[in-house]
Amino acid sequence: MHVALMMFAWCAFASSQEATPYTFPGLSNRFRASESQLAFSSSFFSSAFLFGGLLGSVLASLIVDRVGRWPTMMISSPVNCILHIYMAMAPSFEVLVILRVLQGTAWSLLMTAIATWYAEFLPTEQRGSLMAIYTLGWPFGRFLIIGIASVTDESWQAVLLVGAVNFAILSVLIGIATNESPRFLMVKKDIEGVHRVLGEIYRQNGGEWDFSTNLTLDPHSCDQGSKTACSHIQKITHRDHRPLLVFSFTVFASLSMTTELLNTYGPDIYHELFSPKNKDLPTFILSLFDLGDMCGVVLSIFISDEIGRKGSFIIGFFVQSFMLVALSATAVVIPSAVATLGVLFGMLSSSCRCFLFEAANMWTLEAFPTNLRALALGLGIGVMRLCGICSVEIFRYFVPYMSAWQSILIIAFIMMFSGLVVLCMFPKETAREPMNESSQTKNESEDRIHTLNESLL
């Protein structure tokens, strides 16, 4: 049930974030923008979501590890739905941008909370595969947006209302099918709550939980490297955690300079490359790229734990960049083959995108203890959004003066350089490494000592 919930959540997230470039043509007609005004408005609207994501990640860093994962999810999901409805009813572009900032804030808050919540239920050995499988929802969400944009003649209101419907459904699912993370409850010393959640999980799976088990939490896992009571910021910047935090920031900053640029400018770049004489976006080709992304997710489900997070970074940075270089070279050297060979390279590059984002999220969630996990992920996403705003705004000044193949080539070179930096800084492998939290029965017999992961099985 949790896997299905997360797949739908990622579908909802994609239908919200990926909607940005597909609203541009409709917004141009609605607010009668000239070509130069549209270029400015497009980047401004894109940056509005990224700025909202920055605010949301900072907010998540402050509250998710304190208030809890479940309450944050219960509040932020309906807020996303409401803001999507209001955006579709926006009377002016200025109001739309303000609402997009607020929606981006709620989006980032929900993503941080639900990703942290889900990871804390997973067993060690299958954690990578179970975290990879829910990202199948992202290409489904993108495909939904592409399809709606195609059948509604790129109506920006219809595209935005897709997100409203998805978040409404997600809110209901969260309300009826989720509990608070038992790891979080143990950190907060709510032992009764842990028993309640574990009892419900065992009941749903046809088992029976022993409520007489006396659970305790290994204090080392809660406050690793910190011997005194101090703030979360002091703990996460402690010398034991500082290198991990710096690496997480580096990875997410690299994502902002590659993935965010492709998300924002990709459809327009591919439009110029594959169908420059057609005023409509090449939705069929974009759907093929989305299919490539989906195939990559399926592959990652089977190999993410085998190759580790480092292997995923290699595929995400280097294999993807090589495919983008091949796409760019095809457009220059064999322009007549761009509709065949170029599309193939585009699909192969798209199939590598998921490895990068999955590895960044997985590694950050696995590297930090429970009481710092959401803080680390929130700060990492905040860095990605901040750098994403800068990347989108800077790239906006160069896109009009570059051909499509040049834009793709620059993104590929940025990706290669980022990959080299990330691999040189890689501190440790986290795949198939247990999260430190443990529970034990207070009994003289060591046979009854067991990990929380084993309890969750």
N, C-alpha and C positions, 0 to 999 in steps of 0.2 A: 504493500500500500504506500509506503514511504517513497519507493522508487517511482511509482506512477505519479504521486503528488509532485515530486521534484521534476519529473519530465514535463508535466503540465506547467509548473512554475517557470521553467526555462523557456517554454513556448510563450508564456505571457511576457517574460522579460524581453525576449527577442521581438515580439510583436510591438513592443513599446520603443525599444532603442532603434531597431532596424527601420522603423517607420520614418525616421528623419529624412533620408534622401528621397523617399517616395512621396513626401508631401510638397516638395519644392515646386513641381509644375503646377499643382493645384493652387498653392499659395500665390504663385505669380499671377494666375488668372483672377483669383479672388481679390487680391489687393492691388492689382494692376501695376505690377512692378516692371520697370525696364530691365534689360539684360544686366546692366551694371548694378542696379538696385537689387536684382535677384541674387547676384553673386554675393553681395554684402549680406543680404537678409538670410541667405542659405547658411553661410558660415556663422552668422550671429545666432540663428535658431539652433544650429548644431552645438555651438558653444554654450547655449542656455542649458541644454540637457547635461552637458559635461560639468558646468558650474553647479547645477543642482546636485549632480552625482558627488561632486567634491563636498558640498555642504552635508549631504546625506551620509557620506563615509565618515566625516568628522563627528556627526551626531551619533552614528552607530558606534564609533569608538568610545564615546562617552557613556552610552546607556546600555548597550546590548549585554556587556559583561556584568552590569549592575542590576538592571531591571529583569533581564532574562531574554531568552530567544523567543519563546512562545508569545508573551505579551506584545513584543515588538512586531512579530508577524501578524498578530491579530489586529493591530491598529493600522499598520502601514499598508497592508493589502487593500482594504476598502478605500483608504485615502487615494491610492493609485487609481482605482476605478472611478471615483468621483472626479478627480482632476482630469482624467481623460475625457469624461463627458463635458466638463466645462471648457476644455480646450477646443473640442469640436463645435462649441457654441460661441467661441471668442468673437467679439464684435470688431476687434482691430488686431493688427500684428503685434502691437506693444503689449496688449493684454495676453495674447497667445504666448509671447516670450516669457512673461512673468509666470504664467501658469505652467509652462514647460520647466522652468527652474524649480518650482515647487514639486512638480511631478518627478523630476529627476532626483530630488532630495528623498522623496518617499520611495522611489525605485531602488536607490542605493541602500537605504536603510533596510528595506525588505530583503534585498539580495544578501547583504552581509549576515543578517539574522538567520535566514533560512539555510544558507550554505553552511554556516557554523553549526546550526541545529542538526542538520542531516549527518554531517561528518562525525558527530559525537555518538551516533548510534551504530557505527559500522565496525565490524570485526577487522582485525589487522590484515589477515592474509588476502581478503577480497576487497579491501578498501579502495584501491585504485580503480578496479573494474566497476565497483558499485558507484563510485563518484563519476566515472566516465559515462556510464550508461544514461544518466539523466540529462546529459548535454545533448542527447538526441532531440530533445525538445526544442533546442535553439534553431536548427535548420527547418523544423516544422513550422515554428513561429515566423521565420523569415519567408518561407514558401507561402504561408498564409497571407502575409503582407503583399508579396509580389502578386499573388492571385487576385486579391481584393483591388489592388491598384490597377491591374489589367482590366478587370471586368467593370470597374466603376469609372473608367477613363481618368484614372489617377486623381480621384476625388480625395482631397486631403482630410475631409471630415470623416469619410468612410474608413480611411486608413487609421485615423485616431480612435474611432469607435471600436475597432477590433480589440485594441488594448483594454478598453472599458469592459467589454464582455469577458475577456479572458481573466482580468483581475477580479471581476465579480464572482466568476466560478471558483477561482482560486481561494477567495475569501471564505466561501462556503466550505470548501474542502479542508482548509486549515481549521475551521471551527469545529468540524465534526470528526476529523480523522487524525488529529495530532495531540501530543502531550509535550510537556516541557522536557528538555534534555536531561536524562538522569545524571550525566556528568556535571552539568551545571548545578543541579540540585544537591549533589554530593559536595561540591565546592562550597555551596551556601549552607551546608550542614542540615539540609532538610531531608533527613533520613526517611521520615514517613512518606514524603513525596517520592523518593527513589523507589521505595517498596511499592507504592501505588502504580507508578509507571511501569516498573518491571513486571508487576502482577498482571497489568493490562496487556503487555507485550506477550507474556507467556500464554495468557488466556486466548488471545487472538491466534496464536500458533498451535493451539491444542495442548499446551503444557500446563504445568502448575508451579508457580513460584513459591518457595519456602519463605513465608513472611517472618519466620523466627530467625532468619539469618541476620546477624549483627554486622552491618556494613560499616567499614571505616575507610577513610581516604588517606592515601600516602601523602603526607604533607610536602614531600619533596616535589611532587607533581604539581602542587598548587602554587608554590612560591619558589621555583627553582632559582638558586643563586641569590636569593634575598632572605636575610635572616631577621629583618626587622619589619614592623608594620610600616608600609609606605604606600604611596599612590600607585595606581596602575602605570602611569607614565614613568615613574622612577623604576618600577620593576622591569618594564619592557626595555628601558635604556640601560639596565644593569649590564655589566661587562659580559655576562654569560649570554645575554639575549641580543646585545647590540650588533654583533656581526650578522646574526640571522635577520634582524630588522633591516639593516643596510642592504643585504642581498635581496630581501623581499621588495624593498623600494626600487632597487635597480631593475628587477624583473618587470614590475608593474610600469615603471617609467618607459621601459623598452616596448611594452605592449601599447602604450599611448602613442608612440611614434610610428607604429606599424599598423596594428589592428584598428585603432581609432581612425587613422587616415583612410584605410580601406573601407571601413564602415561608412564614413562620411562622403568620400569622393569616389569610391569604387564604382557605383552605378553610373555616374556621369562619365568617368574615364572609360569604362567599358562601352558606354553608349557611343562615345567618339571613336573608339577603336573598332567596334564591330558593326555599327549601323549609323555612320555619321550623317547620312542623307535622310534618315527617318527621324521625325520629331519625337516619337515615342521611345521610351526606354526599351532595350532589347530584353523583354521579360522572359522569353524562352531561353536565351543564353544565360541570363541571371539565374533562372531556375536550374539549369544544368550545373552551374557553379554551386548552387545550394545543394544539389544532389551529391556533388563531390564532397562538400562539407559533411553531409550525412554519412557518406561512406567512410570518411576519416574517423568520425565518431564511433562507428561500428567497429572499425579496426582497433581503435584505442581501447575499447572495452576488453579486448582479448590480450593486448600486449602491454598496456600501461604499467602493470605491475612487473612484467617480465623485463622491460627495458629500463624501468625506474624513471624517476623524474628527470634525471640528467638526459636520458635517452629521448624523452619527450621534448625537452628543450632543443636538442639537436635536430629533431624532425621539424619542430615548429619554426625554428630560426633558419636553419641552413637548407633543408630540403625545400621548404616553402620559397625561400629567396631564390634558389636555383631554378625552380619552376617559373617564377616571375621573370627572371632574366631570360629564360627560354621563350616565354611569351612575348617579351619585348623584342627579342632578336628575331622572332618569326615575323613580327609586324614590320620590321625594317628590311630583313634579308629576303623573305618570301611572303610579301604582302598578299599574294593570291591564296596563300594557305592559312591565312589568319582565321578564317571561318571554320577551319577543320582542325589543323594542328594547333592553332592558337587557342581554340576552345578546349582542346585536350589538356594543354599545359595549364590553362586557367582552372580547369576542374582538378587537376593534380595539386596545384598550389592551394586551392580551397580545401582539399582533403587534409592538408597539414595544419590549417589554422586552429583547429580544436586542440591539438596537442599542446600548443603554446599556452592558451588560456587555461586549459585544464591543469597543466603542470604548475603554473603560477599559483592557482587557487589551492591545489592539493598540497603543494609543498608548504605554503604558509599555514594552512590549517593543521598540518601534521607536525610542524617544527616547534610550535608554541604550546604551552600548557593551557588547560581549560580556562583559567581566570584571565588569560591574556589573549586567547585565540581570536575572539571577535575584534578586540582592539587592534591586533596585528593585521587582520584582514581588512578592517575598516581603514586603517592608516595607509595600507598598500593601495587599496582602491582609490583613496583620496589623492595619493601621489599620481596614480594613473590619470585621474580626471584633471588634475592641475596641469600635468604635462600634456594631456590631450588637448586642453584649451589652447595652450601655446602652440602645439603642433598644427592644429586645425587653422588657427589664425595666421600663423607664419606661412603655411602651405598655400593658403588662399591667395597670397600675393604672387605666387609663382605659377599656379595652375593655368591662368589665362595665357601665359607666355610659353607654355610647354605643350608639346604634343602628347597624346595618350601614352605612347611607348616610353617617352622620357619620364613621365610621372611614375609609371610602373617601375622603371629602372631605378629611379631615386629611392623609392620605397624599398626595393629589394636590397640596395646597398646599405641603407639604414638598418635593415633587418640583419644583414650579415655582420655589420659592426657591433650591433647590440648583442647578437649571439656570442661573439668572441668575448665581449666584456662579461656576460653572464657566466659562460663556462669557466673563465679565469677566476671568477669570484665564488664559484659554487662551493658552499661550505660543507655540506654533508648530504648523503642520500637518506630520504625519509620513507621511501616505498617499503612496505612490509615491515616497517619498524613500529613497535607498539606505542600507542599513546600512553603516557606515564601513569595515568590514573589507575588505581587498583582498588579492589574491595576485598575484604577478607572476613571470614567468620572468626570471632574471637573464641578460639578453641585450642586446646593444647595440641591437637592433632594437626600437623601440617598438611594432611591430605585434604582438608576443607578450605585451604587458602586458594582463592581463585581471583582472576582479574575481572574487571567490569566488562571487558570485551566478551569474556566467556559467559558472563551473566546475560549479556545482550543476545548471544547466540540462541 
